[in-house]
Amino acid sequence: MAARSSDIPYDRLHHFVSADVWDNVPLEAALWRHADHLVGEERSWLIIDDTSLPQKGEHSVGVAPQYASTLGRKANCQTLVSVTLASREVPLMLSLRLFLPDIWTADPTRLKRAGVPLEHQGSRTKPEMAIKEIDRLCAAGVRFGCVLADAGYGLSAPFRQALSARNLRCAVGIPRHQKVYSADVELVFPAQKARSIADASGTGSAIVVGPKVA
């Protein structure tokens, strides 16, 4: 932005963007309308993913040792949930939401010192954040035909169930060891003695109870 306009000094523009002295809702609504006009349709994809910002210090909001998708390994970084609308070869970023690890949400003093708004200080998983963003986009009338997400989101049963509850078609990754049961299967934990043996061995177990097979 600064490179495109010589009328506004870089420092002033940086302060305007980072100090949160303006309401982003109208700008966000205009962005979504324009994105929907360009690529929104039943054949469009809504892509849920992570992006990371590697950091060296510990004062940036949300920074912590965690998986950094841009590096492909665990590192000190900030992680954001990203939502992208895409059609054919045209992707348009619609939303980026900063994820707060437990080390942050468990420390109210640190949150207050960093200036995190009170309504954003609670603990939320990345799948929960993604569903909230999907709800906001649907309420705004953004059109798409299918939600895509990798196994980082697909392994979350509440995430998959939330998509189904909203009648949204989806294609999500799941780990190769993911267990899948029919809807009428009930998981019953073993008796205390069996559980104690499992705990002693460092492994958990459960009994699968379902309809009898003739």
N, C-alpha and C positions, 0 to 999 in steps of 0.2 A: 504493500500500500504506500509506504513512504517513497519507494522508488518511482511510483507513478505520479507523484505530486511533489513538486519542489516548493509549494506554497506553505506546507505544514512541516515543521521540523520533526525529526524522528522522535526526539524525547517527548514532545507534546502528544504525538500520535500514540506512542507506547503507553503513556499515562492514561490516555482516553480509553484504550482497549483494555488495559489491565486493572484499572482502578474501579471498574464497575459503577461508573457514575451515570450510566444511561440504561434504559430499559431494553433488554434484548428481545423481548417477546414480539414486538412489531417486525423487527428485522428477521427473526426466525420464521414468522408466519409468511413474510414475503418470499423468503428463501424456499420454503416448502411449496408455496403456490407455483413459483417459477420452475422448481424441479419437477413437480407433477405435470406441468404444462409441457416440459421438454421430454420426459421419459416415463411419466406415469401412465400405466395401462395394465390390463389383465395379464400381459405377458412379461411384466417387469418383475424383478427380484428385489426383495428387501434383505440385505445382507447384514447379519449380526457378527461382529468380530471384536477382537481386542487390538489396541495399539499401545505402544509404550514409549515413554520418554526417559531414556537413561539419565541419571543424575549422579553427582558425586557427593553432595551434601545430604543433610537430613532435615532441612527446614522447609523445603518445598512441600506444599500440601499433598498428602497421600504417598509421599516417597517412602519406600521400604524395600528390603530384599524380597523380590518376587519374580515370577517368570516374566521375562522381557521378550515379547514376540518379535521385536525388531532385531534382537540379538540371537534369538533361538536358545536362550539359556537363562538361568536365574541370575538376576543382577539387581543392583540398587536402582530403582526406577519408579516413575509414576505410571499407572495403568489406566487407560480410558476405554470405556465401552463405546464402540463406534456403530453407527447405523447408516448404511449406504443404500440408495435407490439406484438400481442399474437396469438398463435395457440394452440388449445386444452388446456393443463395445463401449457404452457410455455410462460410467459410474458417477454419481453425484452424492457427496457426503451431506447427510441431513442432520446428524446429531453426534456429539461427543460428550460423554459424561464421565467425570473423574471418579474412579473407584477408590474408596477408603478402606485399607486393610484393617484387621482387628486391632493391630498395634496403635492405630490412630483413634478408632471409635471407642477404645477402652481408656482413652486419656483425655478427659474433658478439658484439662488445663492446656494441653497442647493444641487442641482444636480451637479453643478461644484465642490463644496467643497467635495462631495462624490466621485468624479471621474467618473461620469456616462458619457460614450461616447456621443458625440453630436448626432449621428445618432439614439440613443436609448432614447433621452430625450422627444420625442413627446408623446402625450396622445394616447393610444391604448386600446381598450377593450380586455378582455380575448378571446372572440370569434374571434376577428380580428387577435390576435396573433396565435390562433389555426389554422386558415385558412392559414396564412403565413407558418406555419410549415408543414402543409399538402402539400402545393405547393412545398416546398423544398424537401420533401420526394418523391413526385411523380416525380419531375424532376431528382432525383437521381436513379429512377427506383425501389424503394422499393415496393414490391407487397403486396396487401391486398385486401380483397373482400368487406369489409363493415366498415364504421366509426361508432363507438359507443360514445355516450356522454350523460351525465345526464342532468337534467332540467336546470342546471346553464348555459348550452350552448344551449340546445334545445329551450328555451324560446326566443332566439334571432332569429328573422325572417331573418336578413341579413346572419346569420350563416347557417341557413337551406337553404336559397336561394343560397348561395355560393356553398354549397355541390351539390345542384341540377344543378347549372350552369356548374359544373365540371363533371357531369354525374357519381357522386359517390353515391353508395348505402349507406344508413345510417339508424340507429335506435337510435333516441334521445329521452330523456325524455322531457315531457312538464308538466307544472303545471296543476292541475285539473280544474282551472278556465280559462284555455287558450281558447280564442274565435277563432273559425275556420270558414272562409267564403269561398265560391266558388271564382274562379279566376276573374269572371266578376262583383264582388261586389265592389262598390265604397263607401268609407266612406266620408260623407259630414257633416261638423260641423254645429251645429245649429246656428240660428241667434244670433246677439249680445245680445238681451234681454234674450234669453234662456240661453246663456252662462253666463251672469251676475248672473242669478239666481243660475246656477250650481256652479259657483265660490263661491257665498255667502254661499252655503250649504256645500262647501268643497268637492264636487264630480264633476268629469268631465263626459261628455256625448257626444255621437255622433250618427248621424242618419245613418242607414245602407240602402243604395239604391241598389237594385238589380232587376233582371228580375221579372216581375209579375208572380204569380202562379195562374193558372186557377182554 
